[in-house]
Amino acid sequence: MGFIVNALGKVLSAANKMAVAAAALVTLAMAVIGTVDVLTTNVFQRAVPGAVELSEAGLVLLVFLGIAVASRNRDHITVDIVINRLPLRARQICKAFGLFMTSLFFVLWTQQLWYLAAKSLSISERSAGLFPFPLYPVKIAAFIGMILASIEMIRRFLLCCKDIFQLQSKNAKEGLE
């Protein structure tokens, strides 16, 4: 199991680097679109058609790609004021439970994003603004971001379970000696 989890970690690391690069490009595009929109509105009294819709789509990409990256880097919010006072084994069990619940939630979220992306693709969904661009690529990218986040959470849950069982076997060996 260790080999699979480590190999999966390397694949996820590479995928997250691509997600960071994509998020950086989206951020740059949103900044350029927003700047051009503000300038054209103030100078020429004409807004850029579709600027708001493009920015909304960009924010969706940033959120879901960001979830994948935050999951990998463990940049999520934790409240550990009570957990830190528990013994090591209890802390690990709490951590495993939290990772299991997060994995479950992410898998369900991924499933719903799959339905959303598939429906959007099947109807060739487009934005309703002045500049009707396709929305299904954004929804597919959000789905991919959640796949990455889900797999990372499952990987971390498996590693946590492995640590719990190694601690248990180590304690059992020490008790026998």
N, C-alpha and C positions, 0 to 999 in steps of 0.2 A: 504494500500500500504506500510505503514511503516514497518509492520511485515514482509512482503515478502522481502523487501529491506534489513532489518536487518538479516533475516535468510540467505539470499543469501550472505551477507557479511561474515557470520560465515563459510559458506561452502567454499567460495573463500579463506578465510584466511587459512583454513586447506589445501586446494588444493595448495595454494602458498607455504606453508611450505614443502609440498612434492616436489614441483618444485625446491625449494631452495636446498633440500637434493639431488635431482637428479642432479642438476647443480653442486653441490659440488663433487659428485662422478665422473661426467664427467670431471670436471677440474682436479681431482686427476688422473684419467685414462690418460688424455692428457699429464699431467706432467710426469707420469711414462713412457708412450710410447715415448715421446720426449727425455727424459733422456736416456732411453735404446737405442734409435735410434742413438743418438749422440755418446754414448759410444761405441756401436758396430761398428759404422762407423769409429771412430778414432782409436780404438784398433785393430779391426779385418778387417777393410776395407770392411765391409759388412753391408749394411743398413737393418733395419727391414722391411720385406715385408709388404706393406699396411700401414705403419706408417703415411704417408702423407694423405692418404684417410681417415683413422680413425680420424686423427686430424681435417680434414675438416668437417667430420660428427659431431664431438664433438663441433666444433664452431657453426654449425647450431643449435644444441641443446641449447648451451649456449645463443645464440641470442634470440631464440623464447621463451625459458623458462625465460630468463631475461626480455623480454618485459612484460610477465605476472606479474612478481614480481615488476618491476618498475612501472607498471600501478597501482598495489595495493598500493605500498608505496609512490606514487606520486613523484617518483624520475626522472621524465622526465624534459626536458629543458623547461623553460618558459621565455618569454621576457615580463616583466611587467612595463617597464619604462613609457609607456603611460597609461596602465590600472590603475596603482596605483593613477593616478591623477584624475580619474573619480569618480563620486558619487557612493555610495554603490550599488544602484540598477543597474546602468550601468555596474559596474564591474561584478555583478552577471549575467547579461544578456550576457556579453562578455564571461564569464566563461562557461555558458550554451551552447552558440554557439560553442565554442571551443570543449567542451565535446561531443556535438552532431556530429560535423564534425569528430572528432577522432573516435567516436563510429561507424560512417558510414564507414570510411576508414578501421577500424579494421574488421568490419563485412564482407566487400568486400574481404579483404585480407584473412580472415578465409575461405570464400567460395572458393577462388582460391587454398588455401592450401588443402582443402577437395578434390578438383578435382585432384590435384597433388598426394596426398596420396592414393586416391582410385585407380588411374591409376598405381601407383608404386606397390601397393599391388596386383592388378589384373595381372600384368606381372611378379611378384616376382623379382622386380628390384634388381640388385646386382651391386656393385662397379666394375669398369673396371680395377682395379689394379692387382698386383700380388696376393693379398689376397682378393678374391671376397666375401665380406660380404654383407648381405642384407641391402638395403637402405630404404626399406619401413618402418621399425620401426622408423627410424630417421624422416621421413616425417610425420608419424602419430603423433610422439611426438611434432613436430613443429606445427601441426594442433591443438593439445590439448593445447599447450601453447598459441596459438592465440585465441582459444575459451575462455580460462581464461581471457586473456587481453580484449577481446571484451565484455564479460559479466561484467567485472569490470568497463569498461568505460561506459556501459549502466547504471549500478547501480549508478555510480557517477553522470551521467547526470540526472537520476531520483531524486537523493538527491538534486542536485542543483536546479532543477525545484521546488521541494517541498519547499526549502528555499526561492526561489523567491516569490512563492505564499503565504507563511507564512508572509513574510515581507510586501507584498501587503495588506493582510488582517489586519495585525497589524497597518499599516499606515492608512487604511480605518477606523478602529475602533477608532484610536486616532483622526482622523479628525471629527468623529461624536460626540465626547465628548466635 
